């Protein structure tokens, strides 16, 4: 189990004032993703390789335009 209690969490620079977004943090070779409204809630974990693949796919628009 990866411990994210001391992780430095970051929000997207595109976060709206409503604050409804996700946060990401890296611990070693694991990226954590959590709901910013529930910082004590569950953390989804991905390898840095998996997370990089997700970011590349999102940048290419493979998930559609959800603005």
N, C-alpha and C positions, 0 to 999 in steps of 0.2 A: 504494500500500500504506500502510495506517495503522499507525503505530508505537505499540504499547501497552506498550513497555518501561518507560516512566516513569509509566504510568497508576496511579491509586489504585483498587485493586480492593476491592469490598465484597461480603460474604456476607449472605445472608438472616438476619434476626433470628430466624427459625424453624429455624436450623441445629441439628441434633441433635449430641450429643457425638461421634458417629461421624465427624463432619466431612464426610460425603458430601453435597455440595451443589454448586451452581454459584456463580460470582462474576461480578459485572458491573462494568464501568468505562466511562466516557465519555471520548472524545477528539474534541473538536469536535462535529460532528453525527453521530458514529458511536458506537453502543453495542457493546461487546465482551462476549461471554459465554464463560466457560471453566470447565473442571472444576477445582474447588478442590484435588483430589488431584494434579493434573498442571499446575502453574502455568507450566511451560515448554512445554506442549502447544499444540494448535491453539486459535485464537480464532474463534468465530463472530461475524460482524459484521452489524449491522443499522442502518438509519438510525434516528434518534430517533423519527421518525413511525411506522416499522414497529414499533419496540419499544413505543411508547405504545399502539399498537393491540393488540399481544400482551397487555400488562398489563391493558388494559380487558377484553379477552375472557376472560382468566383470572379477573378479579374477578367477572365475570358468571357464571362456572362453565361456560363453553362447552367446556372440556376435561375435564369430569367432576371428581369428588372423589377426589383421590389422596393423602389424608392418611395 
